[in-house]
Amino acid sequence: MEVLKIATAGSVDDGKSTLIGRLLYDTKSLTSDKLEAIEKTSKQKGYDYLDFSLATDGLVAEREQGITIDVAHIYFSTAKKSYIIADTPGHVEYTRNMVTGASTSQTAIILIDARKGVIEQTNRHFFINNLLRIKNVIVAINKMDLIDFSEEKYNAIKSDFEALMAKRDYKEQSITFIPVSALQGDNVVNKSKNTPWYNGETLLEHLEAIDIKDIYNSGTPRFPVQYVVRPKTEEFHDFRGYAGKVYGGELNVGDNIVVLPSQTKSKIKEIFFYDEKYQTASRRSSVTITLEDNINVSRGDMIVKENDLPTVAKEFTATISWMDSEKLRQGNKYTVQHGVNKVLAKVDTIHHKIEPDYSGIDVDVSEIRMNDIASVTFKLNKPIFYDKFKNHRTNGSFILIDSHSNNTVGAGFIQ
């Protein structure tokens, strides 16, 4: 069954957690004990409705404050698809959490409070979806019940958001607008009688209709070698296979390939999934491949098609989302984890800080603080094989690790 990963975004009290809870409730994905707990807590709080946000806000501090603080991952399935929803915080100070939740997602839901319309945080959330090349974005205009399901106000918000869309540099995004009331369930799973002027899909109908094959950005295959398979048995004494996951495209038996960094050439001889042989290794499949020639291939090497090579370099410039309380400064040293490769890196230049609300850049910066987004050049102690993030989300991204604390301190997207 196909799995669709979704990131949610919205300002404080826009109703993200309630929307997800409603989605779970109307698809009958809530367990009986969870539903009982929601009913009990809603009554204790004096509500005359079910507080569906309780289905996702798992931390005590979240439940007490009625806000989302950390990224929560929610899983549910329908007859057509399985879904993983990353419920991310809406606060400015949790920008890093939103980047984390959206970095592995294929679709995003941006919530807008129908009473407030497009606000600064809306700009920020759309900027991050643009930065992370999220191809399918749903703009859910929520709390329509509080504006009497006004088509005029809905169209005004839609028009404001379309003006924001003009500022993006990633034009391949598909943007869908849906008027919803998460609290009452209008247009979430079931069509609403309160919006006769809206002829589009419900939120779930749209999610069900998304073709996962169409939401990836690159057809360029990259195969980082995670493990060299050498069985210690007499039957497979001469077997040498290379295990890993295919990113970005397909690999086929007979393809002419190059092994990086050695630049050694060969052909794909066989493709295995467990003990079954296949002619094609599809995108995101974990397989073991063998080569025609007995050449030296190690963990951390990358197998690519001969006519489609990535950049091989000891320096790159990237957009960094900084996640640590310790500041990033010129000259600082970190470990870059790029795929299965780890290399030492030094901050060479901090070019500018990017204001994630489309208000511009700040070139007068000497350090990067938590939740800042900036353009930074790094120099490495050995080359890596990368693509620009806009061309290849997996091979164009990395994380920064503090060598002393071993904490992940930043996420990067190669320019």
Secondary structure, DSSP 8 states (H G I E B T S, - for coil): --EEEEEEE--TTS-HHHHHHHHHHHTT-S-HHHHHHHHHHHHHTT-SS--GGGGT--SHHHHHHTS--S-EEEEEE-SS-EEEEEE---SGGGHHHHHHHHTT-SEEEEEEETTT-S-HHHHHHHHHHHHTT-SEEEEEEE-GGGGTT-HHHHHHHHHHHHHHHTT-S-TT-EEEEEE-BTTTTBTTTB--TT-TT--S--HHHHHHH--GGGS------EEEEEEEE---SSTTTT--EEEEE-BSS-EETT-EEEEETTTEEEEEEEEEETTEEESEE-TT-EEEEEESS-----TT-EEEETT---EEEEEEEEEEEE--SS-EETT-EEEEEETTEEEEEEEEEEEEEEETTTTEEE---SEE-TT-EEEEEEEEEEEEEE--TTT-TTTTEEEEE-TTT--EEEEEEE-
